[in-house]
Amino acid sequence: MKQALITGGTRGIGLASVERFLKAGYLVTALYSRGEEDAEKAREKFPAASFVRADVSKEEEVEKVFSRLPALDVLVNNAGVSLFSQVQDTSWEEWERVMKVNAGGVFLCCKYGVKKLLERGGGAIVNVASVWGETGGSCESVYSASKGAVIAFSKALAKELAPSHITVNCVSPGVIDTQMNARLNKEEKKALKEEIPLGRFGRAGEVAELIYRVSVQKYLTGQDIALNGGYYI
């Protein structure tokens, strides 16, 4: 049976991805770093999946997870943290935290995940970036930088791993209706929707569906695929 590992897997896009890969018949391991309440709810909803607590920004924890993983066919790097702050008000510690989780976590999971994929003779890596990694977001310069790094890393890694039959792609969502955007008030949400040609926020399940479809495409690699309702064309 094929196996998938999904980071940030207890809510939003990650949890929707758990559901999609289970539906496709995969054995699923989902990582999370905090929020035991969310994890318990996820376990109750999807008892067939294995939810494991691990901080993707810490190498020893990532190495431990992958050393215990029997096999791997698909790696979905979805874990991420946001930061809404003007650059002059942003601390070095905040910069480090965002970069360590959003970019460093992708690197570490790829570093140890590739070894498992090679044992299978190939596989797929799908990294979740962001529209802000493509265009930059005002007051989200650090977050934008971290997601831009994910896109560049993915393109380079795709070239590196292609001879080993491992595809590497990015999915870059626009504004998705998840907890990460809970900070937006009613007026801000209305203004954002007016900027999106399709007139609504995306759904976590729509992103999960794209992640799955990208993972099974054998001739697609090195691409950054936008899912944003036309917000950025």
WODAWO-V918312 format. One record per backbone hydrogen bond with DSSP energy under -1.0 kcal/mol. CO is the residue of the C=O (numbers start at 1). NH is the residue of the N-H. Records with the same first field share a line. If there is no record, write none. Layout:
# WODAWO-V918312
CO: NH ; NH
This chain:
# WODAWO-V918312
2: 27
3: 73 ; 74
4: 29
5: 76
6: 31
11: 15
12: 16
13: 17
14: 18
15: 19
16: 20
17: 21
18: 22
19: 23
20: 24
21: 26
22: 25
27: 4
28: 50
29: 6
30: 52
31: 9
32: 54
35: 39
36: 40
37: 41
38: 42
39: 43
40: 44
41: 45
42: 46
46: 49
50: 30
52: 32
55: 58
58: 62
59: 63
60: 64
61: 65
62: 66
63: 67
64: 68
73: 124
74: 5
75: 126
76: 7 ; 78
77: 128
86: 89
87: 90
91: 95
92: 96
93: 97
94: 98
95: 99
96: 100
97: 101
98: 102
99: 103 ; 104
103: 107
104: 108
105: 109
106: 110
107: 111
108: 112
109: 113
110: 114
113: 117
114: 118
115: 119
117: 122
118: 121
123: 167
124: 75
125: 169
126: 77
127: 171
131: 135
132: 136
137: 140
139: 85
140: 144
141: 145
142: 146
143: 147
144: 148
145: 149
146: 150
147: 151
148: 152
149: 153
150: 154
151: 155
152: 156
153: 157
154: 158
155: 159
156: 160
157: 161
158: 162
161: 164 ; 166
162: 165
165: 123
167: 125
168: 222
169: 127
170: 225
171: 129
172: 227
173: 131
175: 202
176: 178
178: 181
179: 182
181: 184
185: 189
186: 190
187: 191
188: 192
189: 193
190: 194
192: 195
196: 199
202: 177
203: 207
204: 208
205: 209
206: 210
207: 211
208: 212
209: 213
210: 214
211: 215
212: 216
214: 217
223: 170
225: 172
227: 174
228: 231
229: 198
